Amino acid sequence: MSVFEVQLTDSSSAGRQGVLTTAHGKVETPAFMAVGTAGAVKGITPQQLKETGAEIILANTYHLLLRPGVEVVESLGGLHKFMAWEGPILTDSGGYQVFSLSRLAKIDNDGVEFASHIDGARIRLDAETATEIQNRLGADIIMCFDQCTAFGVDKAQLKIAVERTLGWAGRCKRAHGNSNQLLFGIVQGGTDRDLRGYCAGELVKLDFDGYALGGLGVGEGHEKMIEAVGHTTELLPEDKPRYLMGVGTPADIVAAVRAGVDMFDCVLPTRNGRNAFAFTEGGAVRLRNSAHRGAAEPIEAGCDCYCCRHFSRGTIRHFFNSGEMLGPILLSVHNLTFYQRLMARIRQRLKANEFSDWAREQLRNVY
């Protein structure tokens, strides 16, 4: 049986609804993954996360490598037990840190040498090492090692990064040694249509279990990003999942689903939650605003999350202004629930063949 089944395709867009099968269960797509960088989604228990509707979560290979270390995770029963999460887990490869920690990294065609952001220790990562680490961590989906570039680099630099990404992808596939894990290739190329097309085509020849779109959401803006997404998804196999990495806002997600994307991850629900910013159907709510001082209503009427069922805007504002940690926890729970409800609504509209008109209305009137 195929690991990914497209069950319905929107008649007016490239959007599709499907099911991804992993060693730890099935995931309905389009799906959103909460980010558990160091093995935990910040401020949220696994039970709370499950109650938001989450089916799959993400962990960060680079950060787990630095601490507690692969050996510790193994000794404690593997990543699922370590995170107390029984469902599917995806790990990145550490490739994004080539970009985000570029001031601490030296890159060549063989791999990357990092200076640890914790203690300055030198760490070498290459395609084989990144794959072996992920094999040992035991996630259900692992990612090829790749090189992400900043928006605006010249085409020569972009081409070098694409060639490295392709070379590393082949090495990752050869090194992959855990048949229970799905391995995804990552399409790079910035917003350059030719390089995106070339990278996608070469990766497809290697026949991965799924394909990610990397190097987007790094400053190019919504329109350029969605244009690059739409161009890339057209070149990828219809029977393989497509994952837009690190994206994004509700508007980004709705537009990217319309362009044919199946999977997303982003830190925004929890990061914004920790900063008194709530997502709602009617737009952003900023809880530090004095207008909410005595507000008795919940963050969002009709939301069934723990936060909205038990607390008022005025109370949550007080928690933030008093430095009480419950404030960030409650808003993170709400935001994660909002994102999962958004994904459920997208899937529902796709199943009813009403997605395209609904998406257009959402992007115009709400986001």
LINFENRA-V546034 format. One record per residue. N is the residue number from 1. RES is the residue in three letters. PHI is phi in degrees with one decimal (NA if undefined). Layout:
# LINFENRA-V546034
n=N res=RES phi=PHI
n=N res=RES phi=PHI
This chain:
# LINFENRA-V546034
n=1 res=MET phi=NA
n=2 res=SER phi=-66.4
n=3 res=VAL phi=-74.5
n=4 res=PHE phi=-135.7
n=5 res=GLU phi=-123.8
n=6 res=VAL phi=-80.9
n=7 res=GLN phi=-93.1
n=8 res=LEU phi=-146.4
n=9 res=THR phi=-119.7
n=10 res=ASP phi=-65.3
n=11 res=SER phi=-75.3
n=12 res=SER phi=-117.5
n=13 res=SER phi=-155.5
n=14 res=ALA phi=-89.5
n=15 res=GLY phi=-64.4
n=16 res=ARG phi=-147.0
n=17 res=GLN phi=-115.4
n=18 res=GLY phi=-152.3
n=19 res=VAL phi=-134.9
n=20 res=LEU phi=-104.1
n=21 res=THR phi=-103.9
n=22 res=THR phi=-125.5
n=23 res=ALA phi=-64.9
n=24 res=HIS phi=-113.7
n=25 res=GLY phi=123.1
n=26 res=LYS phi=-96.6
n=27 res=VAL phi=-129.0
n=28 res=GLU phi=-78.2
n=29 res=THR phi=-119.0
n=30 res=PRO phi=-64.0
n=31 res=ALA phi=-129.4
n=32 res=PHE phi=-116.2
n=33 res=MET phi=-107.4
n=34 res=ALA phi=-69.2
n=35 res=VAL phi=-98.3
n=36 res=GLY phi=-111.2
n=37 res=THR phi=-48.7
n=38 res=ALA phi=-104.5
n=39 res=GLY phi=100.0
n=40 res=ALA phi=-151.0
n=41 res=VAL phi=-76.2
n=42 res=LYS phi=-52.6
n=43 res=GLY phi=78.0
n=44 res=ILE phi=-124.5
n=45 res=THR phi=-78.1
n=46 res=PRO phi=-56.0
n=47 res=GLN phi=-65.2
n=48 res=GLN phi=-61.2
n=49 res=LEU phi=-64.2
n=50 res=LYS phi=-60.2
n=51 res=GLU phi=-68.3
n=52 res=THR phi=-73.9
n=53 res=GLY phi=105.3
n=54 res=ALA phi=-66.4
n=55 res=GLU phi=-112.3
n=56 res=ILE phi=-145.6
n=57 res=ILE phi=-131.3
n=58 res=LEU phi=-122.8
n=59 res=ALA phi=-128.1
n=60 res=ASN phi=-106.6
n=61 res=THR phi=-60.3
n=62 res=TYR phi=-58.0
n=63 res=HIS phi=-70.1
n=64 res=LEU phi=-69.1
n=65 res=LEU phi=-64.3
n=66 res=LEU phi=-70.7
n=67 res=ARG phi=-159.1
n=68 res=PRO phi=-85.3
n=69 res=GLY phi=105.1
n=70 res=VAL phi=-61.0
n=71 res=GLU phi=-61.6
n=72 res=VAL phi=-67.3
n=73 res=VAL phi=-59.6
n=74 res=GLU phi=-61.2
n=75 res=SER phi=-66.8
n=76 res=LEU phi=-95.1
n=77 res=GLY phi=104.8
n=78 res=GLY phi=93.2
n=79 res=LEU phi=-63.7
n=80 res=HIS phi=-62.9
n=81 res=LYS phi=-68.6
n=82 res=PHE phi=-57.5
n=83 res=MET phi=-91.7
n=84 res=ALA phi=53.6
n=85 res=TRP phi=-127.1
n=86 res=GLU phi=-84.8
n=87 res=GLY phi=-86.5
n=88 res=PRO phi=-64.0
n=89 res=ILE phi=-130.3
n=90 res=LEU phi=-113.1
n=91 res=THR phi=-113.5
n=92 res=ASP phi=-76.2
n=93 res=SER phi=-100.8
n=94 res=GLY phi=96.9
n=95 res=GLY phi=-63.1
n=96 res=TYR phi=-62.5
n=97 res=GLN phi=-66.9
n=98 res=VAL phi=-57.3
n=99 res=PHE phi=-86.2
n=100 res=SER phi=-70.6
n=101 res=LEU phi=-114.4
n=102 res=SER phi=-59.1
n=103 res=ARG phi=-67.2
n=104 res=LEU phi=-106.7
n=105 res=ALA phi=-124.4
n=106 res=LYS phi=-118.0
n=107 res=ILE phi=-111.2
n=108 res=ASP phi=-139.8
n=109 res=ASN phi=-65.9
n=110 res=ASP phi=-80.8
n=111 res=GLY phi=171.6
n=112 res=VAL phi=-134.1
n=113 res=GLU phi=-109.9
n=114 res=PHE phi=-103.8
n=115 res=ALA phi=-98.8
n=116 res=SER phi=-52.8
n=117 res=HIS phi=-72.6
n=118 res=ILE phi=-88.9
n=119 res=ASP phi=-133.4
n=120 res=GLY phi=81.9
n=121 res=ALA phi=-61.9
n=122 res=ARG phi=-81.2
n=123 res=ILE phi=-131.9
n=124 res=ARG phi=-104.6
n=125 res=LEU phi=-123.1
n=126 res=ASP phi=-138.9
n=127 res=ALA phi=-58.8
n=128 res=GLU phi=-67.8
n=129 res=THR phi=-64.5
n=130 res=ALA phi=-61.4
n=131 res=THR phi=-70.8
n=132 res=GLU phi=-61.5
n=133 res=ILE phi=-59.8
n=134 res=GLN phi=-67.9
n=135 res=ASN phi=-58.1
n=136 res=ARG phi=-73.7
n=137 res=LEU phi=-63.4
n=138 res=GLY phi=91.1
n=139 res=ALA phi=-64.9
n=140 res=ASP phi=-77.4
n=141 res=ILE phi=-127.3
n=142 res=ILE phi=-123.4
n=143 res=MET phi=-114.6
n=144 res=CYS phi=-65.4
n=145 res=PHE phi=-73.4
n=146 res=ASP phi=-146.2
n=147 res=GLN phi=-118.0
n=148 res=CYS phi=-93.9
n=149 res=THR phi=-117.3
n=150 res=ALA phi=-72.7
n=151 res=PHE phi=-65.8
n=152 res=GLY phi=97.6
n=153 res=VAL phi=-66.9
n=154 res=ASP phi=-71.4
n=155 res=LYS phi=-63.7
n=156 res=ALA phi=-63.1
n=157 res=GLN phi=-66.2
n=158 res=LEU phi=-62.8
n=159 res=LYS phi=-66.7
n=160 res=ILE phi=-60.3
n=161 res=ALA phi=-64.6
n=162 res=VAL phi=-64.9
n=163 res=GLU phi=-64.0
n=164 res=ARG phi=-62.9
n=165 res=THR phi=-58.1
n=166 res=LEU phi=-68.8
n=167 res=GLY phi=-62.5
n=168 res=TRP phi=-66.5
n=169 res=ALA phi=-61.3
n=170 res=GLY phi=-62.6
n=171 res=ARG phi=-68.1
n=172 res=CYS phi=-61.7
n=173 res=LYS phi=-64.5
n=174 res=ARG phi=-67.8
n=175 res=ALA phi=-83.7
n=176 res=HIS phi=-61.5
n=177 res=GLY phi=-127.8
n=178 res=ASN phi=-127.5
n=179 res=SER phi=-69.7
n=180 res=ASN phi=-82.0
n=181 res=GLN phi=-107.1
n=182 res=LEU phi=-88.9
n=183 res=LEU phi=-111.9
n=184 res=PHE phi=-105.8
n=185 res=GLY phi=-84.6
n=186 res=ILE phi=-122.9
n=187 res=VAL phi=-84.6
n=188 res=GLN phi=-111.8
n=189 res=GLY phi=133.2
n=190 res=GLY phi=58.1
n=191 res=THR phi=-102.7
n=192 res=ASP phi=-80.1
n=193 res=ARG phi=-62.8
n=194 res=ASP phi=-65.1
n=195 res=LEU phi=-69.1
n=196 res=ARG phi=-59.1
n=197 res=GLY phi=-64.1
n=198 res=TYR phi=-63.9
n=199 res=CYS phi=-63.4
n=200 res=ALA phi=-60.3
n=201 res=GLY phi=-61.8
n=202 res=GLU phi=-69.7
n=203 res=LEU phi=-67.4
n=204 res=VAL phi=-60.5
n=205 res=LYS phi=-61.8
n=206 res=LEU phi=-81.3
n=207 res=ASP phi=58.7
n=208 res=PHE phi=-86.6
n=209 res=ASP phi=-73.3
n=210 res=GLY phi=-165.3
n=211 res=TYR phi=-134.2
n=212 res=ALA phi=-103.1
n=213 res=LEU phi=-108.0
n=214 res=GLY phi=-103.9
n=215 res=GLY phi=71.5
n=216 res=LEU phi=-122.1
n=217 res=GLY phi=71.5
n=218 res=VAL phi=-117.3
n=219 res=GLY phi=119.6
n=220 res=GLU phi=-79.4
n=221 res=GLY phi=90.7
n=222 res=HIS phi=-59.6
n=223 res=GLU phi=-64.0
n=224 res=LYS phi=-63.5
n=225 res=MET phi=-62.5
n=226 res=ILE phi=-65.9
n=227 res=GLU phi=-62.3
n=228 res=ALA phi=-65.7
n=229 res=VAL phi=-63.1
n=230 res=GLY phi=-61.8
n=231 res=HIS phi=-64.8
n=232 res=THR phi=-74.6
n=233 res=THR phi=-61.2
n=234 res=GLU phi=-62.7
n=235 res=LEU phi=-97.3
n=236 res=LEU phi=-98.6
n=237 res=PRO phi=-61.3
n=238 res=GLU phi=-70.8
n=239 res=ASP phi=-97.5
n=240 res=LYS phi=-125.7
n=241 res=PRO phi=-68.2
n=242 res=ARG phi=-121.6
n=243 res=TYR phi=-123.8
n=244 res=LEU phi=-93.5
n=245 res=MET phi=-79.4
n=246 res=GLY phi=74.3
n=247 res=VAL phi=-125.4
n=248 res=GLY phi=177.5
n=249 res=THR phi=-74.7
n=250 res=PRO phi=-53.6
n=251 res=ALA phi=-63.7
n=252 res=ASP phi=-59.6
n=253 res=ILE phi=-67.2
n=254 res=VAL phi=-59.9
n=255 res=ALA phi=-67.4
n=256 res=ALA phi=-73.0
n=257 res=VAL phi=-61.0
n=258 res=ARG phi=-61.5
n=259 res=ALA phi=-91.4
n=260 res=GLY phi=105.7
n=261 res=VAL phi=-91.7
n=262 res=ASP phi=-110.5
n=263 res=MET phi=-138.8
n=264 res=PHE phi=-142.0
n=265 res=ASP phi=-145.7
n=266 res=CYS phi=-168.0
n=267 res=VAL phi=-85.6
n=268 res=LEU phi=-56.2
n=269 res=PRO phi=-57.0
n=270 res=THR phi=-84.7
n=271 res=ARG phi=-62.6
n=272 res=ASN phi=-66.3
n=273 res=GLY phi=-60.0
n=274 res=ARG phi=-71.4
n=275 res=ASN phi=-115.1
n=276 res=ALA phi=65.2
n=277 res=PHE phi=-116.2
n=278 res=ALA phi=-112.0
n=279 res=PHE phi=-87.1
n=280 res=THR phi=-140.8
n=281 res=GLU phi=-58.6
n=282 res=GLY phi=-91.4
n=283 res=GLY phi=117.1
n=284 res=ALA phi=-73.4
n=285 res=VAL phi=-122.0
n=286 res=ARG phi=-105.5
n=287 res=LEU phi=-73.4
n=288 res=ARG phi=-78.5
n=289 res=ASN phi=-61.8
n=290 res=SER phi=-64.4
n=291 res=ALA phi=-62.0
n=292 res=HIS phi=-95.2
n=293 res=ARG phi=-55.9
n=294 res=GLY phi=-113.8
n=295 res=ALA phi=-72.0
n=296 res=ALA phi=-91.3
n=297 res=GLU phi=-78.4
n=298 res=PRO phi=-72.1
n=299 res=ILE phi=-56.0
n=300 res=GLU phi=-145.3
n=301 res=ALA phi=-61.6
n=302 res=GLY phi=88.9
n=303 res=CYS phi=-76.6
n=304 res=ASP phi=-98.5
n=305 res=CYS phi=-71.0
n=306 res=TYR phi=-57.5
n=307 res=CYS phi=-58.9
n=308 res=CYS phi=-74.3
n=309 res=ARG phi=-76.6
n=310 res=HIS phi=-123.3
n=311 res=PHE phi=-131.0
n=312 res=SER phi=-92.0
n=313 res=ARG phi=-59.7
n=314 res=GLY phi=-62.7
n=315 res=THR phi=-66.6
n=316 res=ILE phi=-63.7
n=317 res=ARG phi=-58.8
n=318 res=HIS phi=-58.7
n=319 res=PHE phi=-58.2
n=320 res=PHE phi=-65.7
n=321 res=ASN phi=-69.9
n=322 res=SER phi=-95.1
n=323 res=GLY phi=73.8
n=324 res=GLU phi=-78.4
n=325 res=MET phi=-67.8
n=326 res=LEU phi=-63.9
n=327 res=GLY phi=-58.1
n=328 res=PRO phi=-59.1
n=329 res=ILE phi=-64.1
n=330 res=LEU phi=-63.2
n=331 res=LEU phi=-70.0
n=332 res=SER phi=-65.0
n=333 res=VAL phi=-60.0
n=334 res=HIS phi=-61.8
n=335 res=ASN phi=-63.8
n=336 res=LEU phi=-64.9
n=337 res=THR phi=-64.5
n=338 res=PHE phi=-57.5
n=339 res=TYR phi=-64.3
n=340 res=GLN phi=-67.8
n=341 res=ARG phi=-67.1
n=342 res=LEU phi=-61.0
n=343 res=MET phi=-65.1
n=344 res=ALA phi=-63.6
n=345 res=ARG phi=-67.0
n=346 res=ILE phi=-60.2
n=347 res=ARG phi=-61.8
n=348 res=GLN phi=-63.1
n=349 res=ARG phi=-66.7
n=350 res=LEU phi=-64.6
n=351 res=LYS phi=-63.2
n=352 res=ALA phi=-88.9
n=353 res=ASN phi=56.4
n=354 res=GLU phi=-120.9
n=355 res=PHE phi=-69.1
n=356 res=SER phi=-59.9
n=357 res=ASP phi=-66.1
n=358 res=TRP phi=-61.8
n=359 res=ALA phi=-62.1
n=360 res=ARG phi=-60.9
n=361 res=GLU phi=-66.5
n=362 res=GLN phi=-62.2
n=363 res=LEU phi=-68.1
n=364 res=ARG phi=-79.4
n=365 res=ASN phi=-98.6
n=366 res=VAL phi=-110.2
n=367 res=TYR phi=-91.2
